[in-house]
Amino acid sequence: MNKLDRAHKTESLVETIRWNAARFPAKDAIVCDTRALTYAELDAESDRTASALRSVGVNRGVRVAYLGKESENYYDVLFGCAKSGAVLVPINWRLSPPEIKHILSDATAQLIFVEEEFLAAVQEIAWCLPDLRFTVVLDGPDGPGKGLESWKAQHHGALDSVAADRDDPIVQIYTSGTTGLPKGVVLAHRSFFAVRDMLERADLDWIDWRSDDTSLIGVPGFHVGGLWWAVQGLNAGVTNIAMRAFVSGEALRLIREMGVTTTCMVPAMLHMLTSEQSASPQAFRTLRKAVYGGSPISQALLERCRAAMKCDFAQIYGLTETGNTAVCLPPDAHTRGGNLLKAAGRPYPGVDVVVLDQKGEELENGAVGEICIKTPARMKEYWRLPAATAETVQDGWVHTGDAGYLDAEGFLYICDRIKDVVIVAGENVYPAEIEKALEQLPDVAEAAVVGVPDERWGEGLHAVVVLANGATATRRQLALGLRDHLAAFKIPTSWEFTDYLPRNPSGKILRRRLREPFWSTRERNVG
């Protein structure tokens, strides 16, 4: 396998698709099911998408939403937004209509691309979204993407070239906050190039690309991890396999039949993948590297993956706010093993990590405090939330809300969360949102939700509920009562009924006390 030629340095998504279309016009860029777009076709199709967007008044800075599963159309729209100057707002298709409504309203999205499967949800809420001027249904009677093709034909015109700067916004990804209302994290083009540049300058292959790589996009593109991974492959000019939605048996088939050489998944996906009956080293024979992150991984699962997949592993850690990964546990650290396998990794060259105490003072090695990260890939802002932006990013440092420590070699170990976020199979879930929904149910007096260990999903949601006087609701009834308000992955999977919730003198729920029985025997709480 040959290393990629890096003589030309692209710095925006507009540059990278133009460059690779010229270098590899006939090479498949995106393959989904039986359909494929070459680099030349992806460049041409996204030109048409950009032209259509501009013709309906979608110009620089306008927010464009996308609600659909993984497909070649998603990347057509991504590059179309880049070329028109618009900002893409990907929406998790698993969300409920009220959750979708909040994102569309907060983003002031003027246009939404939506797959027919999710059109009813958009129609249900469109009446109360005054900014939403256009709905483009991606599907058509002749198959997937035909609706997009028809829309382009209606709005065809010459594309006015839009220059994209490294610091121009390109995507706005919504991530939950402690209030329960997701915040729009605005990322610039630089967020998708910074890690590449830092690794190349240091001549490190922690996350590397080769000319004949075939990449499987395991994490969905509405997540920063999935989108970041896909763009890395597209920047590198390799072939990228997009699954409509992750199904472990299908993923294994694609790895085997498509000759996949590299992939990025969350631990829950690795668990399902290696649980398949046919998951043998022979099935993974073409795989050279697997990147994982997004949620805790148990020692047992990591060892099982290493035994079955027989490839190099790299773990990544970061937040949407840090532009995805800022820390990496590279393959050589996996080979060294021992205590290093409990680490999140070490910062990329050019990324700084410090651990601070409650007074904001830097702690010595081994002392636990809040992890703060300075990275050139960090977010521009929380959309229209200057106070929240200033609280999270201080003097260029992203305050993560995670608690951990650094060792003498500079490896970062994560111990717990200062903030209350729970990561379920790579999905960020905040207890406040679920607690609010629970307490709206007539049978619930108050509730607390915490994250607990789950071998399959990394973390699961555990609800501790105080019932209203005289109420006799069951766990099943409460779970059913949440379905109209929350996405399925936000509904607790384990329940506990109690007479009171533990609180401190100021009345704050003591979540650590609720979590303690579940986590006390675990060596590693957070991935």
N, C-alpha and C positions, 0 to 999 in steps of 0.2 A: 504494500500500500504506500502511496506517495503522499507526502505532506502537501498542503495547499500552497499555491503561489500567492504570496502576500505583497507583491510589488505595488499593487494599487490599493489604497486605503479608502474604503467608502465610509461615510460618516452620517448618512441618512438612509431611510428606507427607499427614498426616491433614487438615490445614487446606486444602491445595492442591486435593485431589480434591473436598472438600466445596464449596469456593468455585467451582471450575470447573464442577461439576455443576449448580450453581445458575445460573451465568452462561450456560453453553453446553450445556444438557441434551441437545439433539439433534445436537450436533456430534460427528463421529467423533474419538475420542481415539486409539485404536489400530486399525490395519488390518493384517491379516496374511492373505495369500492372498486368498480370497474372503470372509473373515470380518471383522467389525468390531464394536467396542464403542464406543458413544457415551460421553460423559463421565457422563451420568446412569446408563447401564448399568454402566460401570466402577465407579462409586461404589456402586451397589446390589449388584453381584456381589462386590465386595471386602468389603462389609458381611457378606454371607453367608459368605464365606471366613473372615473374622475370627470370626464367631459359631461356625462349625464348629471352628475352632482352639481357641477358648476352651472349647467343650463337651468336648473331649478332654484338657483340662488344659494346653494350650499358652498360657501367660500371659506376663506381662512378663519379658523377658530370656531366654526359652527360645529355643534355636537351631533354626531350621527350614531344611532344605536344599532346594535345587531343582536337579534334573539334567534338563536338556532344552534343546532348541534354542529359538531366538527365537520367541515367539508372544504373543498377547494374554493367554494364561493366566499368563505370567510376571509381567505387570504387575498382574493380578488378585491373584496371591499376594503381590507386593510390598506393595500397599496393604492387603491383608488382614493381613499381618504388622504393618504400621504401626498399624493400628486395634486389633490385639489386644495390642500391646506386644512381640511377638516380634521376633527378629532374623533376617533372611534371610541364608542362606549359599548363594550361587550357586556352582555347580560347573561347571567347564569340561567339557563333554560329550566332549571329545577325550581326556580322561585315561584311563589304564589302571585296572583294578580296584584294584591296590595303592595307586595315587595317590589314588583316590576314598576308599578306606578310611582313609587317613591324615587326610584332611580331615574326614570324618564323625566319626572317633574323637576327633580333637583338639578339634573344635567341640562335642563331646557333643550332637550333634543328636538331638532326640527324634522328629522326624518328617521324612520326605523326600517331596517331590513329584517323581515321575519319569515321564518319557515311556516308553511301552512299548518303544521301540527300545533303551533303556538299562537296562531292568528286570533283565535277566540279570546284568549287572555288579553291581547292588545285591544280588541274591539270592546271588551268589557270596560276598559278604563279610559279609552281614547276621549270620551266626552269631557273628561275633567283635566285634559292636558292641552291647554291653549297653545303651547309652543309647537306641538307636534302637527306639522303641516302635511307630511307625506308618509304613507305606509306602502312599502314595496314588498310584495309577497315573492319570496325567492323561488318557490316551486311553480310549476305550470302543468297543464294537462299532459304534456309530452315527457315529463320527468323532472328530476331535481335540477334546479338552476335555470329552468326554462323561463320562469317568471322574471328573473333578473335579466336574462338575455332579451326578453321582450321589452322590458322597461328601458334598457339601454338603447334599443332600436328606436324607441319613441323620442328619446332625448339626445340623439346623436348630434355632435357638433365638433368643431375644431377645439383641441385642448390647448388652452393658454398655459404655458409652462409656469409652474410654481416652484420657486427655489426653496429648498428646505434646509434650515440651519440645524446644527446639532442640538440647539437648545429650544427649538420649536416643539410645542406639544404635539403628540401623535396619538396617545391613548389616554382614556380616563377610566380607571378600573375601580369599582366600588368595593370597599372593604368595611366590615362592621366596626362600630365604635362602642364605647362603654354606655352610651345612651340608648343603644339598640338601633339607631339610625345609621345606615351605611354612609361613609364619606367617600367622595370621589377623589381618588389619588391620580393626579395629573403627572404623566411621565413624558419626557421628551425623547427625541430620537437617540440622544446620547446614552439613555438607560439601556439600550439594546446593543451598544458597541463598546461600552467602557470596559467590561470584563475581558472581552476579546483583546482589546488594546493592551490592557495591563498584563495579561498572560503572555502576549507576544513580545512585549518589551523585556520581560523577564525570562523569555525562552522556556516557559513552563507548559507542560501538556496536561495539566489537571483536567481541563475540559478542552479537548482538541478535536480537530476535524481533518479528515483525509479525503483525497479527491474522489475515491470510490466508495465513500460512506453511503449507507442508506439508513436514515433515521426514522424511528417510530415515535410519533408524538403521542405519549401516553396520557399526559395531563391535558384536560380540555383547555381550549384557547381563551375562554373567558376568565381563566386564572392567570395571574402574572407569570407563574411558573411555566404553564403550557405555552403561552404566547411568547415568552422570552426564549424558550427552548426552540420553538418553531422558527422564530426569526434568526436564531443562531445558525440553524441549518440552512435557511434561505440565504443568509449573508455569506455562508461558506460555499454556496452553489452545489449542495448535495441534494439527493432525492429524499423527499420527506413523505412518510406514510401517515395519513390522517385517518383515524378511526372515528366513525360517527359518534360512538360512545364506547367507553372502555368495557369490553367483554373479555375475560381472561382467556377463554378458549380461542377466540378470534385473534387476540393478540399473539398467542403462541403460534397459531397458524401463519400469521403474517411474518413473524420472526423467521419461521422455518422456510416458508415458500418464497418470501421476498428478499431473503438474504439480509435481514436487518443486522447492522453492525453496531449501532449505538441507540440508546433510548433514555428517556427521563420519565420516572414514575414516582408516585408517592408509595410509602411502605405498604399501604393497604392493597395497592395494585400488585406489588411484588408478592405479597402473601397469597393472593388469588392465583397469580400466574404460576407460582411454584407449587400450588396445591393441585394443579391440573394433573390428571393421571399420566399424561404423556410428557410431563415436564422433566425431561432427562437432559444430561449434558449434550446428547446428540441433537436434541431439538434446538439448543442454543449454540450450535457449533459455529455460526457465523458472527455471533455477538462478541464484540471486543471490549465494550465498555457500557456500564449501566450507571446512570446518574440518578440519585434519589434524594428526597428531602420533602419538606412540607408538613411533617408530623413525626412523632416519636417512632423509633424503630427498636424493637427488642433485640437483645443479643442473639437469642435463639433464631429469630427470623433472618437476621443478617447472616448468620453462619449457614442457615439452610440455603439462602440465596447463593452464597459463595460456593457451596458444594454442588448445587444443581446447575448454575449458570457458567461457572468456570471462566469468568471474564474479570476485567478490572472494574472496580467500583469507585465512585466518587460521590461523597455526600455534600450537599449544598445547604446553606442556611442563610436566610435573609427575610425581608418583609417586602410587601408591595411598596412600602415607603422607601426602601433602599434600592428600588429598581430590580427586585428579585435578589439573587444571590450576592452576598458580600463576604461570605466565609466558606471555605471548602476543605473537606477532609479528603485529600488526594489519594490516588491509588497506592502510593508507597506507604502512606500511613496505615492503610488497611493491611498491607503486607507485614508491617511491623507488629500489628495487632496489640494485644495486651490492653492496657488502660486507654490507649489512643482511640480504641473503637468506641469508647464512651464519649469522646469529644465531638463537638459540632464541626471542628476544623480549625484552620488558621486563616487570617485575612488574606485576600489577594494582595499582591504587591501594588501599592498605591491606595489601599484601603486601610484605615486606622480604626482600631477597636480599643476602647477603654472601659473600665468598670468603675462606676461611681457609687459613693455612699449617699445617704439621704440628704447630706449637705452639699452634694455636688463635688465632693473631693475625690480624686483618683485613689483607688485602693491598690494595695500591693498584691503581688501574685498569690493566688490561693484564697483571697478574701472575696466573699460573695457580695455582689451589688448589682446595680442596674447596668445592662450592656448598652453602650452608646457607640454608634458607628458613623464614621465619616467616609463617604464614598462618592466618586464622581458620577455614579449612576443614580443618585438619590432623586426623589420626586421634586417637582417644581413647587407643588403646593397641594393642599386639600382645596378642591374647587369651592370658591366663594366662602371659605372658612379661615380667614386670616388669623384669628385667635388660636384655633386648633392647630394651624400650621406652625405658628410661633411656639406653641407648647411642645410640639413633637420635634421640630428642627430648631436647634439653638446653636448659633454660631457655626452652622454647617454640620452639626452633629445630630444624627437621628437618635432620639431616645426611644429604645425599642419596647420598653415595658417588660422585657425578659430579664430574669435574674440569673447570674452566672459568675464565672471566674476565669482568669487566665493562668496558665501554668508558666514555668520558666522558659519553655520553648516557644511560647506565644500561641499555644493551642487554647481555644475557647471551649469551655464546658458550660452547659446550660442546666440549671438546677430547677427552676420553677418560673412562674410568670408573676410579675408584679401586677400586670393587668390581668383581667379575668378571662381572656379569650380562651376558647377550647377549640382544638383543631381536630375535626372529625373527617378522616380520610382526605385530608388536605383542604377541607372547607373550614374557613374561619367562622366560628359561631360565638356570639356573646351572650352570656346568661341573662343579662338585663332584658334583652328582647323576648326571650322565652318566658321569663318570669312575668313580664308585663302581660303577655298573652294568657298565661295561666291564671293570673289574678283577675282577668276579665271574665273568667268562667264563674257562674253563680255559686258553684260548690267549693270554690277555693278562697280561703281567707288570706293566705300568703304562701309564697313559694321561694325556694332557692334552687339554683341549678349549678352543678359543678362538673368538671371533666374527670373521668375515671379511666383507668387502664382498659384497653380493648386490644386483644392480640391481633384482630383483623383490621380494625380501623385506626389503630394508634391510640385514639381516645374515644370514649363514648360519653353520652350525656346522662347524668343521673339527677333526677328531680326529687327534692325533699319538700313535701307538701303538708301544710296545715289546712285541714278542711274547715269550712264554715260550720257554725253550730248546727247540729242536726243533719248535716250532709253525709251521704253514704256513697259518694262517687267512687267508682273503681278506677284502677290504672287504665284499663281499656277505654272507659268513658272519657277520661281526661285526655288521653292521646287522640281520640276521635274528635274531641272538642277543639283541638289545636289545628286540625287539618285544613280548615278554611282560612287560617291566618298565617301559617308558617309552611315553608318548604319541608318536605319529608325528612331531610337530613337534620333538621333542627328539632325534631320531636324526640324527647328523651326515650331511651331504650330500657332504662331501669328506673324504678320508682321506690320511694320510701315515704310512709306517712308518719307524722310526728305531732306532738302536742304543741311544740314551740321550736323556733329557730334560734340557734346560739348567736348572741350579739355582744358587741363590746359596749362599754359605758355610753358611747355616743349613739348607740343604736345600729351600727353597721353590722351586717351579717358577717359572721366569722367563717368565711368560705374555707379557709385553711383547715379549720376543725372538721368541717364536713368532708373535705378531701382526704384528710389524714388516714383514716382506716383503709382506704383503697391504695394509697401510694407509699405507705410507710415501709413496705418491704421491697420497693423498686429502687434500683441503683440510679436509674436515669428517668427523669420525669418529663422532660421536654426535648423534642428533636430539633 
